[in-house]
Amino acid sequence: MMRITRCLYQAVLLLSALLAAGQSSFARGGLTLDQAVEDARRRGGRVISAETQERDGQRVYNIRLLTKDGKVKRIRIDGDSGRQMRGRPRR
């Protein structure tokens, strides 16, 4: 009986540590990069590249689209709200 209790205690500790360390978009809430890419695709054009940046704890997706008229369009999507960000990126 003591052995089972000990194993359960260790399993609970391990699970708690994994949940506390989880930094995935599901743990944080918001949009995943795949969802942001799909959203950008619906805006029109072909996705050329997509990357995630994180500054000051804010997740931003930078996506480049090739439009139908051959121009490259850059959009930034807030990873938490899913909204397109306006203005130039901070350096």
Secondary structure, 3 states (H helix, E strand, C coil): CHHHHHHHHHHHHHHHHHHHHCCCHHHHCCCCHHHHHHHHHHCCCEEEEEEEEEECCEEEEEEEEECCCCCEEEEEEECCCCCEECCCCCC
